[in-house]
Amino acid sequence: MKITITGPASEKITEKLPKEGFLKLKYDTEGTGCVMNGVPILWHVEEPEEGDQLIETNGRPVLIEKSKEVFYDKELTIDYSDSAGMFQLKSPGQTINGRMSLKKQK
């Protein structure tokens, strides 16, 4: 899996998060009723959880849940839209989540 973080996304991540901890691409299924209907969101976590995999990027490394890797395309881009005020997760063929939030987790 390859993840690229765009310049605007990198700037917003640096602005919003401390350097300590990890950026995690979380496949959120809470309230969706089914694991197949999950939505990717960004989390800031202090430590990786069991089953997390560290993916090197062109900037800050990103954790993903190894068990949820099947729901992502092989090439992903994390971008930031100023007009939406939100992060976006894209692949070469689609926008996976055009309004992706960034949450700090404890």
C-alpha positions as CSV (number, residue, x, y, z in Angstrom):
1,M,0.0,0.0,0.0
2,K,1.2,3.5,-0.9
3,I,-0.1,6.6,0.9
4,T,0.8,10.1,-0.3
5,I,0.1,13.2,1.8
6,T,-0.3,16.4,-0.2
7,G,1.3,19.7,0.8
8,P,-2.0,21.3,2.0
9,A,-2.9,18.2,4.0
10,S,0.6,18.1,5.5
11,E,0.4,21.7,6.6
12,K,-3.0,21.2,8.3
13,I,-1.9,18.0,10.0
14,T,1.2,19.9,11.4
15,E,-1.0,22.8,12.4
16,K,-3.6,20.6,14.2
17,L,-1.5,17.9,15.8
18,P,1.6,17.6,18.0
19,K,4.6,15.9,16.6
20,E,4.3,13.2,19.2
21,G,2.0,10.3,18.5
22,F,0.8,8.8,15.3
23,L,-1.6,9.7,12.5
24,K,-4.0,6.8,12.0
25,L,-6.3,6.1,9.1
26,K,-9.2,4.5,11.0
27,Y,-12.0,2.6,9.2
28,D,-14.9,3.7,11.4
29,T,-17.9,1.4,11.4
30,E,-19.7,2.8,14.5
31,G,-23.3,3.4,13.7
32,T,-23.2,1.9,10.2
33,G,-24.6,-1.4,11.1
34,C,-22.1,-3.4,9.0
35,V,-18.3,-3.5,8.6
36,M,-18.9,-3.2,4.8
37,N,-20.3,0.3,5.3
38,G,-17.4,1.8,7.2
39,V,-16.1,5.3,6.6
40,P,-12.3,6.2,6.8
41,I,-11.4,9.0,9.2
42,L,-8.1,10.3,10.5
43,W,-7.2,9.8,14.2
44,H,-4.3,11.1,16.2
45,V,-3.3,8.3,18.6
46,E,-0.5,8.2,21.2
47,E,0.4,4.5,20.6
48,P,-0.3,1.9,17.9
49,E,-2.9,-0.7,18.8
50,E,-2.5,-4.4,18.3
51,G,-3.1,-5.1,14.6
52,D,-2.0,-1.7,13.4
53,Q,0.5,-1.5,10.6
54,L,2.8,1.5,10.0
55,I,2.8,2.8,6.4
56,E,5.7,5.1,5.4
57,T,4.5,8.1,3.3
58,N,6.2,11.0,1.7
59,G,5.8,12.8,5.1
60,R,4.5,11.6,8.4
61,P,4.0,7.8,8.7
62,V,0.4,6.6,8.9
63,L,-1.0,3.7,10.9
64,I,-3.8,1.5,9.3
65,E,-5.7,-1.4,10.8
66,K,-4.2,-4.4,9.0
67,S,-7.6,-6.2,9.2
68,K,-9.3,-3.3,7.3
69,E,-6.6,-2.9,4.6
70,V,-8.9,-4.8,2.2
71,F,-11.3,-1.8,2.1
72,Y,-8.6,0.5,0.7
73,D,-7.1,0.9,-2.7
74,K,-3.4,0.1,-3.2
75,E,-2.6,3.8,-3.8
76,L,-4.1,6.5,-1.5
77,T,-3.8,10.2,-1.2
78,I,-4.6,12.2,1.9
79,D,-5.5,15.8,0.7
80,Y,-7.1,18.9,2.3
81,S,-9.8,21.0,0.8
82,D,-9.9,24.6,1.9
83,S,-13.4,25.1,0.5
84,A,-14.8,22.2,2.5
85,G,-12.5,22.7,5.5
86,M,-12.0,18.9,5.6
87,F,-9.4,16.3,4.7
88,Q,-10.1,14.0,1.8
89,L,-9.1,10.4,1.0
90,K,-8.6,9.7,-2.6
91,S,-7.3,7.0,-4.9
92,P,-6.5,7.2,-8.6
93,G,-10.0,6.1,-9.5
94,Q,-12.3,7.6,-6.8
95,T,-12.8,9.9,-3.9
96,I,-13.2,7.5,-1.0
97,N,-14.1,10.1,1.6
98,G,-14.4,13.8,0.5
99,R,-15.2,15.1,4.0
100,M,-12.8,13.2,6.3
101,S,-12.5,14.4,9.9
102,L,-9.4,14.4,12.1
103,K,-10.0,13.4,15.7
104,K,-7.6,13.2,18.6
105,Q,-7.9,9.9,20.5
106,K,-6.6,9.1,23.9
